[in-house]
């Protein structure tokens, strides 16, 4: 091993050339064509397709970021799979998936999202970065970094390149996108646990899992576009767990088991054979579909306590963290690429201010506060909620609520390109605070509704709860495509979302009250002093089957 004496310098060094790092590099190059950017990536490219990384399902913010902010729609449409939304089957210990409740849409909603083969995508991103003049050092390992201590100083990064040469470089900006290694997080001791204790195992099979063929019932097959269910992110759910089925453009299928650690011990599924035994008990129809494909196994991995936080992500000292190098919530609802999109947007804004000679300290602090606010709101969707996943009455209400919050608030800010619009965040402070508190209250209502009821007393009829049949829900999704709202129209849209959330929360409370005493939980919803009485609204939830 030799050490290079070459003195190198770059405007931005990104440690990590996975999804977070490469998309940030492209966004920076797009915004600042003259910027000198170095990406240091541990893996040698091209990386394997299919058996590469999880995080394959995107939702609206992440899909919009890839397609429209970065301009990669052509690749997504031609090389990846268009997703047919989320779909849930309440099929614990059942082989007859056509005889249980199905939650999903009968037709695609307006805003597209995608199933991403991470190997295909990251290989494409690396090539695109190189074509755009970004230096991508593959097969390189970061050995040391020293963060700048003054405004005049620069960051120092030492890495071993693919040819085993140890190289040193300096940069004005340093971004950690190296995944769970968390270089800056460890250096500054920023890591912190959260209250969500969950584990996951996952693997890829080199063959399509054709869920549409799991029944010969013509009526069941005709509920959606023929042969389209397999394009969904399919969830097979039960108390304390969910199983994902995600198709990949390479022809493989991704399978994951995500569990509440207290209800389903990781030791019962931490090898492929154990996972298959677990599926034989909890999801026998999937087990049957996989049993004859054991020879097509491409990989297997597991992760204990995958959810964690990070105290700081953006600094006036010209460093930042993006992706799993900072924090990670949960794969349920696939928020990973969303938070990459938001973090990268804030990093680009801070770099822009720095290049313009403007101060960054106040903006870094505010962006960090906003980002953590979104993180905490999203964490509330998961923390303590896994026990209700098998409840075919409470979970559909939860999914509608969670998406109403997501499409009505966070996605509106992103689609309107207002993540850095501090004036609107300030003008809407009361509404955003109220929605955040209302979300916590509704999550508690859902727990109170589901917890006391024996599972065999919960209705699980062979019906489809069709999200596309709810006009208000489909319209909320479609509203994301109405771009370019002026300040007043945008702020009124957020206020309208607040009113919609209050109406939906009231209906959830009414449903929950039939099975539990929810009166003590109605503090925020019942507060009329600031937000007034509830508006009259037609029913928003699914009709009781």
Kinemage of the C-alpha trace (Angstrom):
@kinemage 1
@onewidth
@group {chain A} dominant
@subgroup {mainchain}
@vectorlist {calphas} color= white
{ca unk a 1} P 0.000 0.000 0.000
{ca unk a 2} L 1.401 3.401 -0.967
{ca unk a 3} L 0.530 6.883 0.189
{ca unk a 4} L -0.062 9.613 -2.345
{ca unk a 5} L 1.668 12.939 -1.730
{ca unk a 6} L -0.701 14.632 -4.152
{ca unk a 7} L -2.554 17.530 -2.535
{ca unk a 8} L -6.180 17.482 -3.684
{ca unk a 9} L -9.031 19.832 -2.980
{ca unk a 10} L -12.740 19.813 -3.882
{ca unk a 11} L -15.649 22.121 -3.202
{ca unk a 12} L -17.773 19.241 -1.914
{ca unk a 13} L -16.792 15.752 -0.818
{ca unk a 14} L -19.599 13.232 -0.354
{ca unk a 15} L -18.676 10.169 1.678
{ca unk a 16} L -20.904 7.442 0.299
{ca unk a 17} L -22.026 6.822 -3.264
{ca unk a 18} L -25.297 5.018 -2.676
{ca unk a 19} L -28.755 6.446 -3.221
{ca unk a 20} L -28.370 9.454 -0.910
{ca unk a 21} L -24.870 10.416 -2.008
{ca unk a 22} L -25.287 10.031 -5.763
{ca unk a 23} L -28.630 11.849 -5.902
{ca unk a 24} L -27.138 14.706 -3.863
{ca unk a 25} L -24.174 14.884 -6.237
{ca unk a 26} L -26.535 15.123 -9.231
{ca unk a 27} L -28.683 17.758 -7.541
{ca unk a 28} L -25.629 19.851 -6.664
{ca unk a 29} L -24.248 19.564 -10.211
{ca unk a 30} L -27.648 20.523 -11.627
{ca unk a 31} L -27.812 23.610 -9.402
{ca unk a 32} L -24.133 24.603 -9.555
{ca unk a 33} L -22.482 23.435 -12.810
{ca unk a 34} L -19.030 24.723 -11.828
{ca unk a 35} L -18.911 22.973 -8.457
{ca unk a 36} L -16.045 20.496 -7.995
{ca unk a 37} L -17.638 17.379 -6.441
{ca unk a 38} L -15.966 14.156 -5.278
{ca unk a 39} L -17.983 11.065 -4.273
{ca unk a 40} L -16.118 8.391 -2.312
{ca unk a 41} L -17.935 5.034 -2.524
{ca unk a 42} L -16.924 1.780 -0.813
{ca unk a 43} L -18.520 -0.586 -3.333
{ca unk a 44} L -16.970 -1.377 -6.674
{ca unk a 45} L -19.238 -0.521 -9.607
{ca unk a 46} L -21.188 -1.942 -11.269
{ca unk a 47} L -22.950 -3.212 -8.164
{ca unk a 48} L -25.096 -6.366 -8.399
{ca unk a 49} L -28.684 -5.952 -9.537
{ca unk a 50} L -31.539 -7.196 -7.356
{ca unk a 51} L -29.406 -8.631 -4.519
{ca unk a 52} L -28.018 -5.263 -3.495
{ca unk a 53} L -29.943 -3.126 -1.014
{ca unk a 54} L -33.426 -2.762 0.401
{ca unk a 55} L -35.418 0.435 0.075
{ca unk a 56} L -36.892 -0.572 -3.269
{ca unk a 57} L -40.379 0.898 -2.932
{ca unk a 58} L -40.820 4.643 -3.418
{ca unk a 59} L -43.733 6.847 -2.498
{ca unk a 60} L -44.810 10.207 -3.827
{ca unk a 61} L -42.096 12.545 -2.486
{ca unk a 62} L -39.195 10.261 -3.339
{ca unk a 63} L -40.645 9.480 -6.767
{ca unk a 64} L -41.169 13.190 -7.488
{ca unk a 65} L -37.616 13.916 -6.376
{ca unk a 66} L -36.102 11.297 -8.678
{ca unk a 67} L -38.364 11.977 -11.664
{ca unk a 68} L -38.829 15.741 -11.610
{ca unk a 69} L -36.250 17.392 -9.357
{ca unk a 70} L -33.375 15.305 -10.741
{ca unk a 71} L -34.976 14.828 -14.175
{ca unk a 72} L -34.655 11.015 -14.202
{ca unk a 73} L -38.204 10.180 -15.316
{ca unk a 74} L -37.069 8.520 -18.560
{ca unk a 75} L -34.967 6.012 -16.634
{ca unk a 76} L -37.754 5.330 -14.134
{ca unk a 77} L -40.315 4.771 -16.880
{ca unk a 78} L -38.097 2.610 -19.081
{ca unk a 79} L -35.838 0.696 -16.676
{ca unk a 80} L -37.864 0.410 -13.452
{ca unk a 81} L -41.427 -0.672 -12.633
{ca unk a 82} L -44.332 1.696 -12.094
{ca unk a 83} L -45.859 0.845 -8.731
{ca unk a 84} L -49.540 0.048 -8.268
{ca unk a 85} L -49.702 1.628 -4.817
{ca unk a 86} L -49.740 -0.126 -1.458
{ca unk a 87} L -51.898 -3.206 -0.904
{ca unk a 88} L -52.690 -5.064 2.314
{ca unk a 89} L -54.025 -8.563 2.951
{ca unk a 90} L -55.156 -9.531 6.466
{ca unk a 91} L -53.967 -13.078 5.895
{ca unk a 92} L -52.251 -14.206 9.084
{ca unk a 93} L -52.307 -18.026 9.192
{ca unk a 94} L -54.516 -18.077 6.081
{ca unk a 95} L -53.871 -19.648 2.702
{ca unk a 96} L -57.036 -18.285 1.116
{ca unk a 97} L -55.954 -14.679 0.458
{ca unk a 98} L -59.033 -14.230 -1.730
{ca unk a 99} L -61.246 -14.822 1.325
{ca unk a 100} L -59.804 -12.100 3.573
{ca unk a 101} L -60.091 -8.321 3.605
{ca unk a 102} L -57.937 -6.586 1.004
{ca unk a 103} L -57.036 -2.900 1.342
{ca unk a 104} L -55.814 -1.119 -1.783
{ca unk a 105} L -56.863 0.722 -4.900
{ca unk a 106} L -58.746 -0.835 -7.821
{ca unk a 107} L -56.962 1.497 -10.229
{ca unk a 108} L -53.762 3.554 -10.084
{ca unk a 109} L -54.131 6.977 -8.488
{ca unk a 110} L -52.899 10.105 -10.246
{ca unk a 111} L -49.394 10.566 -8.800
{ca unk a 112} L -46.892 7.942 -9.990
{ca unk a 113} L -44.409 6.080 -7.842
{ca unk a 114} L -41.969 3.299 -8.657
{ca unk a 115} L -40.490 -0.020 -7.576
{ca unk a 116} L -36.743 0.530 -7.729
{ca unk a 117} L -34.162 -2.140 -8.380
{ca unk a 118} L -31.428 -0.484 -6.312
{ca unk a 119} L -28.620 -2.162 -8.219
{ca unk a 120} L -29.920 -0.977 -11.587
{ca unk a 121} L -30.644 2.482 -10.215
{ca unk a 122} L -27.342 3.090 -8.436
{ca unk a 123} L -25.357 1.847 -11.430
{ca unk a 124} L -27.309 4.318 -13.568
{ca unk a 125} L -26.772 7.148 -11.071
{ca unk a 126} L -23.022 6.529 -10.919
{ca unk a 127} L -22.724 6.564 -14.729
{ca unk a 128} L -24.849 9.693 -14.933
{ca unk a 129} L -22.721 11.411 -12.298
{ca unk a 130} L -19.538 10.595 -14.191
{ca unk a 131} L -21.042 11.827 -17.455
{ca unk a 132} L -21.882 15.126 -15.749
{ca unk a 133} L -18.291 15.671 -14.618
{ca unk a 134} L -18.589 14.448 -11.030
{ca unk a 135} L -15.591 12.467 -9.780
{ca unk a 136} L -16.784 9.101 -8.420
{ca unk a 137} L -14.118 7.058 -6.610
{ca unk a 138} L -15.488 3.513 -6.408
{ca unk a 139} L -13.915 0.773 -4.328
{ca unk a 140} L -12.650 3.437 -1.918
{ca unk a 141} L -12.787 3.289 1.875
{ca unk a 142} L -12.782 6.355 4.115
{ca unk a 143} L -10.038 5.883 6.715
{ca unk a 144} L -10.266 9.158 8.590
{ca unk a 145} L -11.918 12.533 8.525
{ca unk a 146} L -11.287 15.724 10.420
{ca unk a 147} L -14.014 18.333 10.460
{ca unk a 148} L -13.094 21.974 10.035
{ca unk a 149} L -12.784 23.865 13.317
{ca unk a 150} L -13.034 27.417 11.963
{ca unk a 151} L -14.931 29.166 9.164
{ca unk a 152} L -11.644 29.567 7.271
{ca unk a 153} L -10.523 25.973 7.730
{ca unk a 154} L -11.426 23.063 5.447
{ca unk a 155} L -12.473 19.487 6.133
{ca unk a 156} L -9.858 16.765 5.638
{ca unk a 157} L -10.702 13.279 4.356
{ca unk a 158} L -8.299 10.361 4.083
{ca unk a 159} L -9.355 7.359 2.014
{ca unk a 160} L -7.856 4.231 0.474
{ca unk a 161} L -8.617 4.077 -3.236
{ca unk a 162} L -9.337 0.976 -5.290
{ca unk a 163} L -5.635 0.650 -6.199
{ca unk a 164} L -4.764 0.569 -2.469
{ca unk a 165} L -3.233 4.034 -2.542
{ca unk a 166} L -3.987 6.140 0.530
{ca unk a 167} L -5.087 9.580 -0.538
{ca unk a 168} L -5.900 12.751 1.314
{ca unk a 169} L -8.194 15.514 0.137
{ca unk a 170} L -9.668 18.692 1.545
{ca unk a 171} L -13.036 20.268 0.935
{ca unk a 172} L -15.106 23.272 1.882
{ca unk a 173} L -18.219 21.101 2.318
{ca unk a 174} L -18.356 17.539 3.613
{ca unk a 175} L -21.510 15.428 3.405
{ca unk a 176} L -21.833 12.047 5.097
{ca unk a 177} L -24.036 9.725 3.026
{ca unk a 178} L -22.205 6.527 3.914
{ca unk a 179} L -25.194 4.668 5.375
{ca unk a 180} L -25.262 3.097 8.810
{ca unk a 181} L -21.508 3.569 9.249
{ca unk a 182} L -22.416 7.159 10.187
{ca unk a 183} L -18.943 8.719 10.059
{ca unk a 184} L -19.877 12.240 11.147
{ca unk a 185} L -22.514 10.957 13.550
{ca unk a 186} L -19.869 8.882 15.317
{ca unk a 187} L -17.268 11.638 15.178
{ca unk a 188} L -19.645 14.123 16.836
{ca unk a 189} L -21.491 11.526 18.974
{ca unk a 190} L -24.839 12.525 17.473
{ca unk a 191} L -26.575 9.148 17.464
{ca unk a 192} L -29.604 8.617 19.648
{ca unk a 193} L -32.073 5.769 20.065
{ca unk a 194} L -35.813 6.169 19.634
{ca unk a 195} L -38.709 4.253 21.111
{ca unk a 196} L -39.363 2.066 18.074
{ca unk a 197} L -37.929 -1.412 18.711
{ca unk a 198} L -38.355 -3.420 15.516
{ca unk a 199} L -36.338 -5.937 13.515
{ca unk a 200} L -36.330 -7.059 9.894
{ca unk a 201} L -35.142 -9.890 7.671
{ca unk a 202} L -35.182 -9.823 3.885
{ca unk a 203} L -34.135 -11.746 0.817
{ca unk a 204} L -34.504 -11.742 -2.956
{ca unk a 205} L -35.794 -14.595 -5.128
{ca unk a 206} L -34.774 -14.708 -8.806
{ca unk a 207} L -38.318 -15.192 -10.040
{ca unk a 208} L -41.567 -13.215 -10.019
{ca unk a 209} L -44.014 -13.922 -7.191
{ca unk a 210} L -47.329 -13.784 -9.044
{ca unk a 211} L -49.787 -12.911 -6.302
{ca unk a 212} L -52.530 -12.499 -8.934
{ca unk a 213} L -52.309 -16.254 -9.522
{ca unk a 214} L -52.935 -17.119 -5.887
{ca unk a 215} L -56.634 -17.478 -6.655
{ca unk a 216} L -58.718 -18.759 -9.564
{ca unk a 217} L -61.724 -16.733 -8.372
{ca unk a 218} L -62.653 -14.523 -11.336
{ca unk a 219} L -64.442 -11.960 -9.187
{ca unk a 220} L -61.396 -11.561 -6.927
{ca unk a 221} L -59.050 -11.234 -9.892
{ca unk a 222} L -61.329 -8.625 -11.503
{ca unk a 223} L -61.306 -6.278 -8.502
{ca unk a 224} L -58.242 -4.516 -9.926
{ca unk a 225} L -56.700 -4.129 -13.322
{ca unk a 226} L -56.125 -7.733 -14.459
{ca unk a 227} L -52.763 -9.152 -13.370
{ca unk a 228} L -51.790 -5.879 -11.689
{ca unk a 229} L -51.622 -6.759 -8.003
{ca unk a 230} L -48.034 -7.997 -8.282
{ca unk a 231} L -46.952 -4.452 -9.201
{ca unk a 232} L -48.105 -3.175 -5.814
{ca unk a 233} L -46.000 -3.143 -2.714
{ca unk a 234} L -48.019 -5.994 -1.225
{ca unk a 235} L -48.261 -6.283 2.546
{ca unk a 236} L -49.301 -9.540 4.213
{ca unk a 237} L -50.155 -8.405 7.729
{ca unk a 238} L -50.792 -9.835 11.166
{ca unk a 239} L -50.508 -8.697 14.760
{ca unk a 240} L -47.045 -7.316 15.326
{ca unk a 241} L -45.667 -7.831 11.830
{ca unk a 242} L -45.932 -7.238 8.114
{ca unk a 243} L -44.374 -9.030 5.160
{ca unk a 244} L -43.441 -7.079 2.045
{ca unk a 245} L -43.525 -8.311 -1.547
{ca unk a 246} L -41.804 -5.905 -3.953
{ca unk a 247} L -41.225 -6.761 -7.643
{ca unk a 248} L -38.008 -5.657 -9.327
{ca unk a 249} L -37.451 -4.800 -12.977
{ca unk a 250} L -34.693 -7.416 -13.208
{ca unk a 251} L -37.355 -10.114 -12.745
{ca unk a 252} L -36.537 -10.819 -9.111
{ca unk a 253} L -38.871 -10.323 -6.168
{ca unk a 254} L -37.906 -8.774 -2.841
{ca unk a 255} L -39.387 -10.343 0.308
{ca unk a 256} L -39.095 -8.890 3.787
{ca unk a 257} L -40.447 -9.692 7.246
{ca unk a 258} L -40.654 -6.719 9.618
{ca unk a 259} L -41.627 -7.341 13.223
{ca unk a 260} L -42.198 -5.798 16.602
{ca unk a 261} L -39.255 -7.202 18.572
{ca unk a 262} L -41.425 -7.929 21.619
{ca unk a 263} L -43.997 -9.962 19.668
{ca unk a 264} L -41.897 -11.886 17.135
{ca unk a 265} L -38.312 -12.643 18.237
{ca unk a 266} L -35.634 -12.176 15.601
{ca unk a 267} L -34.151 -15.553 16.590
{ca unk a 268} L -37.165 -17.257 15.013
{ca unk a 269} L -36.342 -15.917 11.513
{ca unk a 270} L -32.664 -14.918 11.294
{ca unk a 271} L -31.749 -17.559 8.685
{ca unk a 272} L -33.523 -18.334 5.431
{ca unk a 273} L -34.682 -21.722 6.697
{ca unk a 274} L -36.022 -20.191 9.903
{ca unk a 275} L -37.742 -17.435 7.931
{ca unk a 276} L -39.410 -20.051 5.755
{ca unk a 277} L -40.589 -21.934 8.851
{ca unk a 278} L -41.981 -18.657 10.230
{ca unk a 279} L -43.793 -17.984 6.947
{ca unk a 280} L -45.214 -21.519 6.933
{ca unk a 281} L -46.968 -20.631 10.188
{ca unk a 282} L -47.930 -16.997 9.600
{ca unk a 283} L -48.255 -16.655 5.814
{ca unk a 284} L -48.695 -20.191 4.438
{ca unk a 285} L -49.714 -19.053 0.937
{ca unk a 286} L -46.464 -17.154 0.501
{ca unk a 287} L -44.546 -20.105 1.934
{ca unk a 288} L -46.141 -22.353 -0.693
{ca unk a 289} L -45.170 -19.911 -3.464
{ca unk a 290} L -41.549 -19.817 -2.239
{ca unk a 291} L -41.052 -23.480 -1.320
{ca unk a 292} L -40.324 -24.544 -4.889
{ca unk a 293} L -37.985 -21.573 -5.434
{ca unk a 294} L -35.415 -22.219 -2.705
{ca unk a 295} L -32.740 -22.742 -5.372
{ca unk a 296} L -33.443 -19.219 -6.674
{ca unk a 297} L -32.433 -17.475 -3.425
{ca unk a 298} L -30.140 -14.536 -4.235
{ca unk a 299} L -29.325 -13.159 -0.794
{ca unk a 300} L -30.465 -13.098 2.819
{ca unk a 301} L -29.893 -10.493 5.524
{ca unk a 302} L -31.351 -9.338 8.812
{ca unk a 303} L -31.140 -6.202 10.923
{ca unk a 304} L -31.814 -5.773 14.620
{ca unk a 305} L -33.274 -2.493 15.939
{ca unk a 306} L -33.152 -0.810 12.549
{ca unk a 307} L -34.792 2.442 13.714
{ca unk a 308} L -32.638 5.216 15.195
{ca unk a 309} L -32.274 8.981 15.371
{ca unk a 310} L -29.576 11.633 15.040
{ca unk a 311} L -29.438 14.872 16.987
{ca unk a 312} L -28.118 17.066 14.176
{ca unk a 313} L -28.004 16.779 10.379
{ca unk a 314} L -27.078 20.233 9.070
{ca unk a 315} L -24.318 22.481 10.377
{ca unk a 316} L -23.145 26.033 9.803
{ca unk a 317} L -19.643 24.502 9.912
{ca unk a 318} L -20.341 23.308 6.343
{ca unk a 319} L -21.035 19.646 7.023
{ca unk a 320} L -24.259 17.732 6.635
{ca unk a 321} L -25.690 14.216 6.811
{ca unk a 322} L -28.103 12.543 4.392
{ca unk a 323} L -29.823 9.168 4.293
{ca unk a 324} L -29.188 6.372 6.773
{ca unk a 325} L -25.926 7.987 7.872
{ca unk a 326} L -28.207 10.150 10.003
{ca unk a 327} L -31.502 8.558 10.943
{ca unk a 328} L -33.888 5.851 9.832
{ca unk a 329} L -37.516 5.283 10.736
{ca unk a 330} L -39.139 2.148 9.335
{ca unk a 331} L -39.679 0.583 5.887
{ca unk a 332} L -43.475 0.642 6.374
{ca unk a 333} L -44.793 3.353 3.984
{ca unk a 334} L -41.289 3.462 2.406
{ca unk a 335} L -40.223 6.889 3.749
{ca unk a 336} L -36.479 6.420 3.202
{ca unk a 337} L -36.201 8.112 -0.201
{ca unk a 338} L -38.564 10.865 0.980
{ca unk a 339} L -36.197 11.842 3.768
{ca unk a 340} L -33.234 11.668 1.389
{ca unk a 341} L -35.085 14.080 -0.915
{ca unk a 342} L -35.767 16.505 1.931
{ca unk a 343} L -32.242 16.331 3.394
{ca unk a 344} L -30.633 16.820 -0.025
{ca unk a 345} L -32.908 19.785 -0.715
{ca unk a 346} L -31.781 21.453 2.514
{ca unk a 347} L -28.113 20.688 1.822
{ca unk a 348} L -28.353 22.273 -1.634
{ca unk a 349} L -29.966 25.373 -0.150
{ca unk a 350} L -27.187 25.705 2.440
{ca unk a 351} L -24.504 25.281 -0.238
{ca unk a 352} L -26.283 27.917 -2.356
{ca unk a 353} L -26.274 30.408 0.517
{ca unk a 354} L -22.616 29.710 1.219
{ca unk a 355} L -21.657 30.205 -2.437
{ca unk a 356} L -23.542 33.487 -2.431
{ca unk a 357} L -21.611 34.674 0.609
{ca unk a 358} L -24.713 34.600 2.820
{ca unk a 359} L -24.731 33.331 6.422
{ca unk a 360} L -25.890 29.758 6.949
{ca unk a 361} L -26.103 29.365 10.733
{ca unk a 362} L -29.756 30.384 11.166
{ca unk a 363} L -30.927 28.383 8.137
{ca unk a 364} L -28.997 25.265 9.191
{ca unk a 365} L -30.635 25.403 12.624
{ca unk a 366} L -34.137 25.975 11.219
{ca unk a 367} L -33.777 23.262 8.579
{ca unk a 368} L -32.643 20.886 11.296
{ca unk a 369} L -35.664 21.781 13.401
{ca unk a 370} L -38.098 21.313 10.499
{ca unk a 371} L -36.501 18.028 9.441
{ca unk a 372} L -36.695 16.657 12.970
{ca unk a 373} L -40.297 17.789 13.250
{ca unk a 374} L -41.174 15.731 10.179
{ca unk a 375} L -39.124 12.832 11.561
{ca unk a 376} L -40.949 12.901 14.906
{ca unk a 377} L -44.358 13.137 13.226
{ca unk a 378} L -43.529 10.151 11.036
{ca unk a 379} L -42.093 8.177 13.963
{ca unk a 380} L -45.508 8.485 15.636
{ca unk a 381} L -46.965 6.400 12.784
{ca unk a 382} L -44.838 3.435 13.910
{ca unk a 383} L -44.099 3.704 17.606
{ca unk a 384} L -46.344 1.274 19.488
{ca unk a 385} L -48.487 0.695 16.375
{ca unk a 386} L -47.287 -2.734 15.237
{ca unk a 387} L -49.787 -4.618 17.453
{ca unk a 388} L -52.672 -3.228 15.364
{ca unk a 389} L -51.304 -4.313 11.969
{ca unk a 390} L -53.469 -7.418 11.944
{ca unk a 391} L -56.675 -5.520 12.774
{ca unk a 392} L -58.771 -5.442 9.586
{ca unk a 393} L -60.937 -2.643 11.007
{ca unk a 394} L -58.411 -0.330 12.698
{ca unk a 395} L -55.535 -0.622 10.200
{ca unk a 396} L -57.568 0.566 7.170
{ca unk a 397} L -58.555 3.660 9.175
{ca unk a 398} L -54.909 4.173 10.131
{ca unk a 399} L -53.723 3.909 6.526
{ca unk a 400} L -56.287 6.491 5.391
{ca unk a 401} L -55.282 8.793 8.241
{ca unk a 402} L -51.548 8.412 7.683
{ca unk a 403} L -51.897 9.161 3.990
{ca unk a 404} L -54.177 12.119 4.612
{ca unk a 405} L -51.484 13.583 6.848
{ca unk a 406} L -48.706 12.762 4.375
{ca unk a 407} L -50.415 13.983 1.184
{ca unk a 408} L -52.122 16.893 2.900
{ca unk a 409} L -49.113 18.410 4.669
{ca unk a 410} L -45.576 17.148 4.018
{ca unk a 411} L -46.103 16.174 0.362
{ca unk a 412} L -47.771 19.533 -0.351
{ca unk a 413} L -44.667 21.389 0.855
{ca unk a 414} L -42.401 19.230 -1.276
{ca unk a 415} L -44.468 19.176 -4.474
{ca unk a 416} L -44.890 22.948 -4.299
{ca unk a 417} L -41.087 23.301 -3.834
{ca unk a 418} L -41.612 25.054 -0.502
{ca unk a 419} L -39.403 22.985 1.785
{ca unk a 420} L -37.211 26.084 2.199
{ca unk a 421} L -40.133 28.552 2.365
{ca unk a 422} L -39.573 29.688 5.933
{ca unk a 423} L -42.219 32.419 5.620
{ca unk a 424} L -44.937 29.823 4.995
{ca unk a 425} L -43.688 27.592 7.807
{ca unk a 426} L -43.963 30.616 10.081
{ca unk a 427} L -47.405 31.695 8.811
{ca unk a 428} L -48.712 28.129 9.230
{ca unk a 429} L -47.088 27.447 12.583
{ca unk a 430} L -50.402 27.012 14.440
{ca unk a 431} L -51.847 24.660 11.829
{ca unk a 432} L -48.689 22.537 11.621
{ca unk a 433} L -48.401 22.278 15.400
{ca unk a 434} L -52.083 21.346 15.645
{ca unk a 435} L -51.770 18.648 12.958
{ca unk a 436} L -48.720 17.190 14.671
{ca unk a 437} L -50.565 16.986 17.994
{ca unk a 438} L -53.683 15.653 16.274
{ca unk a 439} L -51.599 12.915 14.658
{ca unk a 440} L -50.292 11.768 18.039
{ca unk a 441} L -53.845 11.761 19.377
{ca unk a 442} L -55.196 9.695 16.467
{ca unk a 443} L -52.387 7.137 16.823
{ca unk a 444} L -53.378 6.757 20.494
{ca unk a 445} L -57.037 6.424 19.471
{ca unk a 446} L -56.141 3.635 17.065
{ca unk a 447} L -54.256 1.771 19.772
{ca unk a 448} L -57.157 2.170 22.200
{ca unk a 449} L -59.606 0.972 19.557
{ca unk a 450} L -57.659 -2.147 18.634
{ca unk a 451} L -56.030 -3.312 21.856
{ca unk a 452} L -58.962 -4.674 23.916
{ca unk a 453} L -60.634 -6.731 21.210
{ca unk a 454} L -59.974 -10.450 20.683
{ca unk a 455} L -58.737 -10.927 17.136
{ca unk a 456} L -61.343 -13.575 16.342
{ca unk a 457} L -64.005 -10.961 17.080
{ca unk a 458} L -62.687 -8.539 14.438
{ca unk a 459} L -64.440 -8.694 11.089
{ca unk a 460} L -62.213 -9.882 8.231
{ca unk a 461} L -64.699 -10.433 5.402
{ca unk a 462} L -63.677 -11.354 1.844
{ca unk a 463} L -64.054 -7.843 0.526
{ca unk a 464} L -61.890 -5.131 -0.977
{ca unk a 465} L -61.669 -1.765 0.730
{ca unk a 466} L -61.078 0.277 -2.406
{ca unk a 467} L -59.188 3.503 -1.758
{ca unk a 468} L -59.922 4.655 -5.303
{ca unk a 469} L -63.656 4.578 -4.485
{ca unk a 470} L -63.225 7.400 -1.944
{ca unk a 471} L -63.488 10.561 -4.081
{ca unk a 472} L -61.882 12.814 -1.454
{ca unk a 473} L -58.900 10.456 -1.089
{ca unk a 474} L -58.238 10.224 -4.831
{ca unk a 475} L -58.676 14.002 -5.169
{ca unk a 476} L -56.163 14.643 -2.381
{ca unk a 477} L -53.608 12.528 -4.202
{ca unk a 478} L -54.310 14.304 -7.498
{ca unk a 479} L -53.968 17.731 -5.858
{ca unk a 480} L -50.220 17.135 -5.610
{ca unk a 481} L -49.979 17.579 -9.383
{ca unk a 482} L -51.347 21.128 -9.238
{ca unk a 483} L -48.059 22.998 -9.185
{ca unk a 484} L -47.115 26.609 -8.768
{ca unk a 485} L -49.619 27.804 -6.155
{ca unk a 486} L -49.054 31.356 -4.986
{ca unk a 487} L -48.470 32.034 -1.292
{ca unk a 488} L -52.091 32.543 -0.318
{ca unk a 489} L -53.459 29.576 -2.264
{ca unk a 490} L -50.735 27.333 -0.860
{ca unk a 491} L -51.366 28.393 2.714
{ca unk a 492} L -55.098 27.977 2.287
{ca unk a 493} L -54.478 24.455 0.992
{ca unk a 494} L -52.624 23.587 4.204
{ca unk a 495} L -55.458 25.094 6.251
{ca unk a 496} L -57.933 23.025 4.252
{ca unk a 497} L -55.836 19.929 4.985
{ca unk a 498} L -56.008 20.793 8.693
{ca unk a 499} L -59.795 20.932 8.537
{ca unk a 500} L -59.908 17.650 6.620
{ca unk a 501} L -57.712 15.992 9.220
{ca unk a 502} L -59.982 17.174 12.022
{ca unk a 503} L -63.034 15.778 10.259
{ca unk a 504} L -61.333 12.435 9.626
{ca unk a 505} L -60.054 12.300 13.208
{ca unk a 506} L -63.587 12.863 14.496
{ca unk a 507} L -64.887 9.961 12.427
{ca unk a 508} L -62.068 7.688 13.631
{ca unk a 509} L -62.880 8.715 17.215
{ca unk a 510} L -66.535 7.869 16.642
{ca unk a 511} L -65.633 4.417 15.298
{ca unk a 512} L -63.151 3.810 18.090
{ca unk a 513} L -65.648 4.878 20.772
{ca unk a 514} L -67.762 1.836 19.911
{ca unk a 515} L -65.014 -0.442 21.203
{ca unk a 516} L -63.099 1.593 23.784
{ca unk a 517} L -63.345 4.592 26.089
{ca unk a 518} L -61.601 7.229 24.000
{ca unk a 519} L -62.943 10.264 25.835
{ca unk a 520} L -59.722 10.976 27.763
{ca unk a 521} L -57.758 10.916 24.485
{ca unk a 522} L -59.709 13.698 22.768
{ca unk a 523} L -57.828 16.704 24.099
{ca unk a 524} L -56.604 18.200 20.819
{ca unk a 525} L -59.581 17.161 18.722
{ca unk a 526} L -61.972 18.592 21.299
{ca unk a 527} L -60.146 21.921 21.611
{ca unk a 528} L -62.444 24.450 19.955
{ca unk a 529} L -60.818 27.562 21.343
{ca unk a 530} L -58.459 28.011 18.404
{ca unk a 531} L -59.767 25.727 15.654
{ca unk a 532} L -63.513 25.959 16.210
{ca unk a 533} L -66.197 23.330 15.990
{ca unk a 534} L -65.864 20.447 13.601
{ca unk a 535} L -67.260 21.111 10.164
{ca unk a 536} L -70.075 18.981 8.843
{ca unk a 537} L -68.572 16.363 6.561
{ca unk a 538} L -69.801 13.332 4.699
{ca unk a 539} L -68.323 10.038 5.927
{ca unk a 540} L -64.654 9.712 4.994
{ca unk a 541} L -63.897 6.182 6.170
{ca unk a 542} L -64.859 2.992 4.439
{ca unk a 543} L -68.372 1.781 5.126
{ca unk a 544} L -68.449 -1.005 7.689
{ca unk a 545} L -68.393 -4.297 5.714
